[in-house]
Amino acid sequence: MNPFEMVVLIVAITAVASVLRARYGIGRSRGGRQDIAVPDAEASRMRDEIRALKDRVAVLERLATDDNNSLEREIERLRDKA
């Protein structure tokens, strides 16, 4: 195989790969990692779920780092009310 044929083969392979990526909605990010296109409705649902999970993690962090026992006092106050 001569160098000209090799160059033509590489260009053809690259062109076919580009067409397939465009067809299946796969793009390339800067890091070389491939990202799959996500429909807007699903992306919105995922954002909402991530936001809810972040809120839950924040509550768990607050519970885990309760230094001055304010949570314990609040629970006792609520028990006294009931």
N, CA, C and O atoms as CSV, one atom per row, in Angstrom:
chain,resi,resn,atom,element,x,y,z
A,1,MET,N,N,0.854,-1.163,0.000
A,1,MET,CA,C,0.000,0.000,0.000
A,1,MET,C,C,0.910,1.240,0.000
A,1,MET,O,O,1.789,1.380,0.851
A,2,ASN,N,N,0.687,2.107,-0.943
A,2,ASN,CA,C,1.523,3.297,-1.011
A,2,ASN,C,C,0.975,4.390,-0.081
A,2,ASN,O,O,-0.160,4.289,0.384
A,3,PRO,N,N,1.763,5.420,0.189
A,3,PRO,CA,C,1.344,6.478,1.127
A,3,PRO,C,C,0.052,7.193,0.706
A,3,PRO,O,O,-0.743,7.572,1.566
A,4,PHE,N,N,-0.167,7.379,-0.587
A,4,PHE,CA,C,-1.382,8.048,-1.038
A,4,PHE,C,C,-2.631,7.237,-0.670
A,4,PHE,O,O,-3.621,7.800,-0.201
A,5,GLU,N,N,-2.587,5.939,-0.878
A,5,GLU,CA,C,-3.711,5.077,-0.525
A,5,GLU,C,C,-3.962,5.091,0.980
A,5,GLU,O,O,-5.111,5.064,1.422
A,6,MET,N,N,-2.898,5.132,1.758
A,6,MET,CA,C,-3.017,5.160,3.205
A,6,MET,C,C,-3.714,6.447,3.663
A,6,MET,O,O,-4.578,6.411,4.539
A,7,VAL,N,N,-3.337,7.570,3.071
A,7,VAL,CA,C,-3.959,8.847,3.424
A,7,VAL,C,C,-5.438,8.832,3.061
A,7,VAL,O,O,-6.270,9.287,3.846
A,8,VAL,N,N,-5.773,8.320,1.891
A,8,VAL,CA,C,-7.169,8.243,1.463
A,8,VAL,C,C,-7.959,7.340,2.402
A,8,VAL,O,O,-9.100,7.656,2.738
A,9,LEU,N,N,-7.388,6.242,2.823
A,9,LEU,CA,C,-8.053,5.329,3.737
A,9,LEU,C,C,-8.305,5.996,5.095
A,9,LEU,O,O,-9.391,5.849,5.658
A,10,ILE,N,N,-7.333,6.716,5.621
A,10,ILE,CA,C,-7.487,7.413,6.900
A,10,ILE,C,C,-8.581,8.473,6.810
A,10,ILE,O,O,-9.405,8.600,7.716
A,11,VAL,N,N,-8.588,9.228,5.722
A,11,VAL,CA,C,-9.617,10.256,5.534
A,11,VAL,C,C,-10.995,9.614,5.436
A,11,VAL,O,O,-11.956,10.132,6.005
A,12,ALA,N,N,-11.108,8.502,4.731
A,12,ALA,CA,C,-12.396,7.820,4.593
A,12,ALA,C,C,-12.890,7.292,5.939
A,12,ALA,O,O,-14.072,7.418,6.260
A,13,ILE,N,N,-12.001,6.709,6.715
A,13,ILE,CA,C,-12.381,6.203,8.038
A,13,ILE,C,C,-12.844,7.348,8.927
A,13,ILE,O,O,-13.842,7.220,9.636
A,14,THR,N,N,-12.125,8.465,8.894
A,14,THR,CA,C,-12.498,9.628,9.702
A,14,THR,C,C,-13.855,10.172,9.278
A,14,THR,O,O,-14.661,10.542,10.131
A,15,ALA,N,N,-14.118,10.227,7.998
A,15,ALA,CA,C,-15.399,10.729,7.494
A,15,ALA,C,C,-16.550,9.821,7.932
A,15,ALA,O,O,-17.595,10.310,8.360
A,16,VAL,N,N,-16.366,8.523,7.827
A,16,VAL,CA,C,-17.409,7.583,8.241
A,16,VAL,C,C,-17.661,7.708,9.745
A,16,VAL,O,O,-18.811,7.693,10.185
A,17,ALA,N,N,-16.602,7.829,10.523
A,17,ALA,CA,C,-16.762,7.968,11.971
A,17,ALA,C,C,-17.508,9.259,12.313
A,17,ALA,O,O,-18.350,9.256,13.211
A,18,SER,N,N,-17.218,10.353,11.621
A,18,SER,CA,C,-17.914,11.617,11.859
A,18,SER,C,C,-19.393,11.513,11.537
A,18,SER,O,O,-20.230,12.036,12.273
A,19,VAL,N,N,-19.718,10.845,10.446
A,19,VAL,CA,C,-21.121,10.670,10.065
A,19,VAL,C,C,-21.843,9.826,11.113
A,19,VAL,O,O,-22.971,10.149,11.483
A,20,LEU,N,N,-21.226,8.767,11.594
A,20,LEU,CA,C,-21.854,7.915,12.601
A,20,LEU,C,C,-22.049,8.662,13.921
A,20,LEU,O,O,-23.093,8.527,14.560
A,21,ARG,N,N,-21.051,9.447,14.331
A,21,ARG,CA,C,-21.202,10.238,15.565
A,21,ARG,C,C,-22.344,11.227,15.442
A,21,ARG,O,O,-23.120,11.394,16.383
A,22,ALA,N,N,-22.459,11.886,14.296
A,22,ALA,CA,C,-23.544,12.851,14.084
A,22,ALA,C,C,-24.890,12.136,14.058
A,22,ALA,O,O,-25.879,12.650,14.579
A,23,ARG,N,N,-24.926,10.974,13.462
A,23,ARG,CA,C,-26.175,10.215,13.340
A,23,ARG,C,C,-26.697,9.776,14.697
A,23,ARG,O,O,-27.904,9.827,14.936
A,24,TYR,N,N,-25.813,9.343,15.591
A,24,TYR,CA,C,-26.223,8.832,16.891
A,24,TYR,C,C,-26.120,9.875,17.998
A,24,TYR,O,O,-26.323,9.543,19.166
A,25,GLY,N,N,-25.813,11.114,17.668
A,25,GLY,CA,C,-25.824,12.194,18.637
A,25,GLY,C,C,-24.691,12.153,19.641
A,25,GLY,O,O,-24.840,12.623,20.769
A,26,ILE,N,N,-23.578,11.603,19.248
A,26,ILE,CA,C,-22.432,11.529,20.152
A,26,ILE,C,C,-21.455,12.629,19.773
A,26,ILE,O,O,-21.015,12.727,18.627
A,27,GLY,N,N,-21.122,13.463,20.769
A,27,GLY,CA,C,-20.180,14.545,20.523
A,27,GLY,C,C,-18.892,14.319,21.279
A,27,GLY,O,O,-18.785,13.390,22.080
A,28,ARG,N,N,-17.933,15.154,21.029
A,28,ARG,CA,C,-16.664,15.045,21.735
A,28,ARG,C,C,-16.490,16.253,22.623
A,28,ARG,O,O,-16.692,17.385,22.183
A,29,SER,N,N,-16.113,16.022,23.885
A,29,SER,CA,C,-15.823,17.131,24.784
A,29,SER,C,C,-14.327,17.430,24.716
A,29,SER,O,O,-13.584,16.740,24.017
A,30,ARG,N,N,-13.900,18.429,25.421
A,30,ARG,CA,C,-12.490,18.852,25.348
A,30,ARG,C,C,-11.520,17.809,25.881
A,30,ARG,O,O,-10.389,17.711,25.406
A,31,GLY,N,N,-11.954,17.037,26.856
A,31,GLY,CA,C,-11.067,16.054,27.456
A,31,GLY,C,C,-10.922,14.788,26.647
A,31,GLY,O,O,-10.208,13.874,27.059
A,32,GLY,N,N,-11.580,14.712,25.510
A,32,GLY,CA,C,-11.509,13.520,24.692
A,32,GLY,C,C,-12.566,12.501,25.057
A,32,GLY,O,O,-12.709,11.478,24.387
A,33,ARG,N,N,-13.311,12.778,26.124
A,33,ARG,CA,C,-14.376,11.887,26.554
A,33,ARG,C,C,-15.600,12.117,25.670
A,33,ARG,O,O,-15.890,13.256,25.304
A,34,GLN,N,N,-16.307,11.072,25.330
A,34,GLN,CA,C,-17.477,11.219,24.472
A,34,GLN,C,C,-18.711,11.477,25.329
A,34,GLN,O,O,-18.925,10.805,26.338
A,35,ASP,N,N,-19.525,12.457,24.920
A,35,ASP,CA,C,-20.771,12.771,25.605
A,35,ASP,C,C,-21.932,12.392,24.705
A,35,ASP,O,O,-21.905,12.636,23.499
A,36,ILE,N,N,-22.940,11.800,25.296
A,36,ILE,CA,C,-24.123,11.418,24.545
A,36,ILE,C,C,-25.169,12.511,24.738
A,36,ILE,O,O,-25.418,12.946,25.862
A,37,ALA,N,N,-25.767,12.943,23.662
A,37,ALA,CA,C,-26.793,13.978,23.738
A,37,ALA,C,C,-27.999,13.447,24.507
A,37,ALA,O,O,-28.456,12.329,24.267
A,38,VAL,N,N,-28.512,14.259,25.432
A,38,VAL,CA,C,-29.641,13.875,26.263
A,38,VAL,C,C,-30.822,14.774,25.921
A,38,VAL,O,O,-30.644,15.988,25.822
A,39,PRO,N,N,-32.017,14.228,25.736
A,39,PRO,CA,C,-33.185,15.067,25.451
A,39,PRO,C,C,-33.428,16.075,26.572
A,39,PRO,O,O,-33.073,15.821,27.724
A,40,ASP,N,N,-34.032,17.215,26.239
A,40,ASP,CA,C,-34.243,18.293,27.208
A,40,ASP,C,C,-35.074,17.855,28.407
A,40,ASP,O,O,-34.759,18.223,29.539
A,41,ALA,N,N,-36.117,17.085,28.182
A,41,ALA,CA,C,-36.982,16.652,29.286
A,41,ALA,C,C,-36.202,15.779,30.272
A,41,ALA,O,O,-36.340,15.918,31.487
A,42,GLU,N,N,-35.398,14.896,29.736
A,42,GLU,CA,C,-34.622,14.022,30.613
A,42,GLU,C,C,-33.533,14.809,31.334
A,42,GLU,O,O,-33.259,14.553,32.507
A,43,ALA,N,N,-32.919,15.747,30.658
A,43,ALA,CA,C,-31.893,16.581,31.294
A,43,ALA,C,C,-32.500,17.401,32.423
A,43,ALA,O,O,-31.886,17.551,33.479
A,44,SER,N,N,-33.690,17.928,32.211
A,44,SER,CA,C,-34.375,18.692,33.245
A,44,SER,C,C,-34.698,17.813,34.447
A,44,SER,O,O,-34.525,18.228,35.593
A,45,ARG,N,N,-35.166,16.607,34.181
A,45,ARG,CA,C,-35.472,15.673,35.267
A,45,ARG,C,C,-34.214,15.335,36.057
A,45,ARG,O,O,-34.244,15.260,37.285
A,46,MET,N,N,-33.107,15.133,35.344
A,46,MET,CA,C,-31.842,14.810,36.010
A,46,MET,C,C,-31.359,15.981,36.864
A,46,MET,O,O,-30.860,15.782,37.971
A,47,ARG,N,N,-31.511,17.212,36.345
A,47,ARG,CA,C,-31.117,18.385,37.130
A,47,ARG,C,C,-31.930,18.483,38.413
A,47,ARG,O,O,-31.386,18.778,39.477
A,48,ASP,N,N,-33.236,18.234,38.314
A,48,ASP,CA,C,-34.091,18.277,39.506
A,48,ASP,C,C,-33.689,17.204,40.512
A,48,ASP,O,O,-33.658,17.452,41.718
A,49,GLU,N,N,-33.382,16.015,40.008
A,49,GLU,CA,C,-32.978,14.932,40.898
A,49,GLU,C,C,-31.644,15.245,41.579
A,49,GLU,O,O,-31.474,14.972,42.767
A,50,ILE,N,N,-30.709,15.809,40.838
A,50,ILE,CA,C,-29.414,16.180,41.418
A,50,ILE,C,C,-29.596,17.256,42.476
A,50,ILE,O,O,-28.961,17.210,43.529
A,51,ARG,N,N,-30.469,18.230,42.197
A,51,ARG,CA,C,-30.731,19.296,43.174
A,51,ARG,C,C,-31.310,18.703,44.461
A,51,ARG,O,O,-30.910,19.094,45.557
A,52,ALA,N,N,-32.257,17.754,44.332
A,52,ALA,CA,C,-32.851,17.119,45.509
A,52,ALA,C,C,-31.804,16.322,46.281
A,52,ALA,O,O,-31.788,16.344,47.512
A,53,LEU,N,N,-30.937,15.624,45.567
A,53,LEU,CA,C,-29.884,14.851,46.233
A,53,LEU,C,C,-28.892,15.753,46.953
A,53,LEU,O,O,-28.422,15.414,48.038
A,54,LYS,N,N,-28.569,16.901,46.359
A,54,LYS,CA,C,-27.670,17.850,47.027
A,54,LYS,C,C,-28.302,18.380,48.307
A,54,LYS,O,O,-27.615,18.560,49.312
A,55,ASP,N,N,-29.616,18.633,48.273
A,55,ASP,CA,C,-30.304,19.085,49.486
A,55,ASP,C,C,-30.251,18.016,50.573
A,55,ASP,O,O,-30.028,18.324,51.743
A,56,ARG,N,N,-30.455,16.779,50.188
A,56,ARG,CA,C,-30.394,15.691,51.171
A,56,ARG,C,C,-29.001,15.544,51.757
A,56,ARG,O,O,-28.848,15.322,52.958
A,57,VAL,N,N,-27.986,15.668,50.911
A,57,VAL,CA,C,-26.611,15.572,51.400
A,57,VAL,C,C,-26.320,16.719,52.369
A,57,VAL,O,O,-25.638,16.520,53.374
A,58,ALA,N,N,-26.829,17.914,52.077
A,58,ALA,CA,C,-26.615,19.056,52.970
A,58,ALA,C,C,-27.235,18.795,54.338
A,58,ALA,O,O,-26.644,19.135,55.363
A,59,VAL,N,N,-28.421,18.193,54.359
A,59,VAL,CA,C,-29.064,17.869,55.638
A,59,VAL,C,C,-28.243,16.820,56.387
A,59,VAL,O,O,-28.043,16.932,57.596
A,60,LEU,N,N,-27.774,15.813,55.675
A,60,LEU,CA,C,-26.962,14.783,56.323
A,60,LEU,C,C,-25.657,15.356,56.867
A,60,LEU,O,O,-25.210,14.963,57.944
A,61,GLU,N,N,-25.045,16.278,56.135
A,61,GLU,CA,C,-23.825,16.917,56.628
A,61,GLU,C,C,-24.110,17.718,57.891
A,61,GLU,O,O,-23.318,17.714,58.834
A,62,ARG,N,N,-25.258,18.412,57.900
A,62,ARG,CA,C,-25.613,19.194,59.088
A,62,ARG,C,C,-25.821,18.272,60.277
A,62,ARG,O,O,-25.409,18.598,61.390
A,63,LEU,N,N,-26.457,17.120,60.058
A,63,LEU,CA,C,-26.661,16.162,61.144
A,63,LEU,C,C,-25.338,15.580,61.637
A,63,LEU,O,O,-25.141,15.405,62.839
A,64,ALA,N,N,-24.446,15.286,60.715
A,64,ALA,CA,C,-23.176,14.653,61.073
A,64,ALA,C,C,-22.233,15.616,61.778
A,64,ALA,O,O,-21.390,15.186,62.566
A,65,THR,N,N,-22.359,16.905,61.511
A,65,THR,CA,C,-21.425,17.876,62.088
A,65,THR,C,C,-22.075,18.738,63.151
A,65,THR,O,O,-21.638,19.867,63.373
A,66,ASP,N,N,-23.109,18.238,63.815
A,66,ASP,CA,C,-23.806,18.978,64.863
A,66,ASP,C,C,-22.929,18.997,66.110
A,66,ASP,O,O,-22.949,18.055,66.903
A,67,ASP,N,N,-22.151,20.080,66.284
A,67,ASP,CA,C,-21.173,20.145,67.367
A,67,ASP,C,C,-21.781,20.487,68.723
A,67,ASP,O,O,-21.402,19.899,69.735
A,68,ASN,N,N,-22.705,21.416,68.753
A,68,ASN,CA,C,-23.195,21.881,70.057
A,68,ASN,C,C,-24.529,21.264,70.448
A,68,ASN,O,O,-25.269,21.858,71.232
A,69,ASN,N,N,-24.855,20.098,69.926
A,69,ASN,CA,C,-26.045,19.329,70.278
A,69,ASN,C,C,-27.344,20.101,70.085
A,69,ASN,O,O,-28.323,19.844,70.787
A,70,SER,N,N,-27.368,21.029,69.158
A,70,SER,CA,C,-28.590,21.796,68.920
A,70,SER,C,C,-29.702,20.903,68.384
A,70,SER,O,O,-30.877,21.138,68.666
A,71,LEU,N,N,-29.345,19.899,67.625
A,71,LEU,CA,C,-30.348,18.981,67.099
A,71,LEU,C,C,-30.997,18.194,68.232
A,71,LEU,O,O,-32.214,18.009,68.241
A,72,GLU,N,N,-30.202,17.738,69.174
A,72,GLU,CA,C,-30.736,16.990,70.312
A,72,GLU,C,C,-31.690,17.855,71.134
A,72,GLU,O,O,-32.742,17.393,71.577
A,73,ARG,N,N,-31.308,19.118,71.330
A,73,ARG,CA,C,-32.183,20.029,72.076
A,73,ARG,C,C,-33.484,20.285,71.322
A,73,ARG,O,O,-34.550,20.374,71.931
A,74,GLU,N,N,-33.400,20.402,70.024
A,74,GLU,CA,C,-34.602,20.635,69.218
A,74,GLU,C,C,-35.535,19.430,69.270
A,74,GLU,O,O,-36.753,19.597,69.338
A,75,ILE,N,N,-34.988,18.229,69.238
A,75,ILE,CA,C,-35.805,17.021,69.336
A,75,ILE,C,C,-36.501,16.967,70.696
A,75,ILE,O,O,-37.689,16.656,70.775
A,76,GLU,N,N,-35.765,17.269,71.760
A,76,GLU,CA,C,-36.347,17.268,73.088
A,76,GLU,C,C,-37.463,18.324,73.212
A,76,GLU,O,O,-38.484,18.078,73.854
A,77,ARG,N,N,-37.263,19.479,72.604
A,77,ARG,CA,C,-38.278,20.542,72.624
A,77,ARG,C,C,-39.541,20.080,71.920
A,77,ARG,O,O,-40.650,20.339,72.386
A,78,LEU,N,N,-39.370,19.387,70.784
A,78,LEU,CA,C,-40.533,18.871,70.058
A,78,LEU,C,C,-41.245,17.773,70.847
A,78,LEU,O,O,-42.471,17.677,70.797
A,79,ARG,N,N,-40.500,16.951,71.566
A,79,ARG,CA,C,-41.121,15.909,72.399
A,79,ARG,C,C,-41.950,16.528,73.526
A,79,ARG,O,O,-43.029,16.039,73.861
A,80,ASP,N,N,-41.426,17.610,74.103
A,80,ASP,CA,C,-42.139,18.285,75.190
A,80,ASP,C,C,-43.450,18.896,74.683
A,80,ASP,O,O,-44.432,18.945,75.424
A,81,LYS,N,N,-43.476,19.354,73.446
A,81,LYS,CA,C,-44.688,19.944,72.859
A,81,LYS,C,C,-45.789,18.910,72.682
A,81,LYS,O,O,-46.968,19.206,72.876
A,82,ALA,N,N,-45.401,17.705,72.318
A,82,ALA,CA,C,-46.383,16.668,71.971
A,82,ALA,C,C,-47.044,16.050,73.155
A,82,ALA,O,O,-47.888,15.168,73.000
